[in-house]
Amino acid sequence: MGPGGDVRLAHEPDSGTVVGCVALLAYPDDVFELTKMAVTPDAQGHGIGRQLVAAAIDRTRALGGARLFLGTNSKLAPAIHLYENAGFARITRDRLPVADYFARADILMELK
């Protein structure tokens, strides 16, 4: 895969309307970042976020990813819980597989 990444979309089964998305950002050395995950307010609470995270993990593996990490904010408790349930563990900034990661993320995680 070239520079960039990959995007996964969640569609409402009946209408096909997009109700969620997650993006994977590719870095050198088979490193990926799970980024830009969102689920529309009306679709929240139906397991779509869990499915998107699982799809991102599966896609990372299919692309040969060696590491998958993310940055989030402590204000997003439901997202943090979702990531932990999917197998992510908190890491310190010095464990990040990339340099110059943005500062607004006060919680950093990596898939175990």
N, C-alpha and C positions, 0 to 999 in steps of 0.2 A: 504494500500500500504506500502511496506517495504521501507527501505532507498533508496535513489536515486532520481528518478523523472520520467519524461516522455518526449518523443520527438514527435513532429508533423512534418510531411514533406509535402511540396507542390510539386505536380507533374505537368509537362506540359501535358495537356490533350491528345494531339495526340501521342506523343512519350513515355510518362510515365517517362521521364527524371526528376530527382529531381532538382527543381529550387529554393527551399528555405527550411528553417527549423527553428524551434524554440524549445527550451528546457525549461522544468520546473524542477527546483531543489526543492526537498521536504525538509522541515525542521520540527522539532517538533511543536506541537500545531497547526497542520493544516495550516502552513504557507508555501507558495510557492514563489519562485523567478522565474520571467520570465528572461531567460538568453540565450545567444548564438543564437540570432536571426540573420539570414542572408538570402538574396535573391541574386541570381546570377546577375551579371551586365546586361546581356541581358534581364532578366525577370523583372528588376526594372521598376517602373512606370506603372505597370499593375494591381495594387491593391493586389498583392500577400502578401506584408507585412501586409496590413490591414486584410486580411483573416487569416494570421498566428497568429496575435495578438488576433483576435476574437476566433480562435480555442484554443489558450492557455487559454483564459479567460473561455471559455466553459468547457475545460478539468479540469481546477482548480476547478470549481464549481462541476463538476461530481465526482471529487475525494474528495469532502467535504472540500475544502479549505476555510479557514476563512479570510485569507489575501493573497494578491498577490502584490509583490513589484518588483522593478527593479532598477538597477544602470546603468547609461549611462554617456556619456561624452558630454560636451557642444559643441564640434566640430561636433557632429552628429545631426545637426538641423533638417533634414528630419525625423529622427527617433523620436526625441523629439516631433515634431508636430504630428506624427502618434500616439504616446502613449497618448498625451493629447486628441486627437480626440477620442481615445478608452475609455476615462474615467479615465486616470491616472492623479494624481495631484502631484506636487512636495512636498517633505517632507524634513525635516532636518535630519541630521545624528542621532540625539538623538531619532527620531521616528522610526528608523529601528527596525524591529522585530527580528533581529539577531545581535549578537555581532561580533566584529572583521571583519567587511565587508571591502573588499579591497578598497584601497585609490584612485585608478585611476579614479573611478567613481566620477565625481564632480557634477552630478545631480542624485538625488535619487527620486523615484516616487512610489506611491502606488495607487492601484485601489480604487476609491472612492466607 
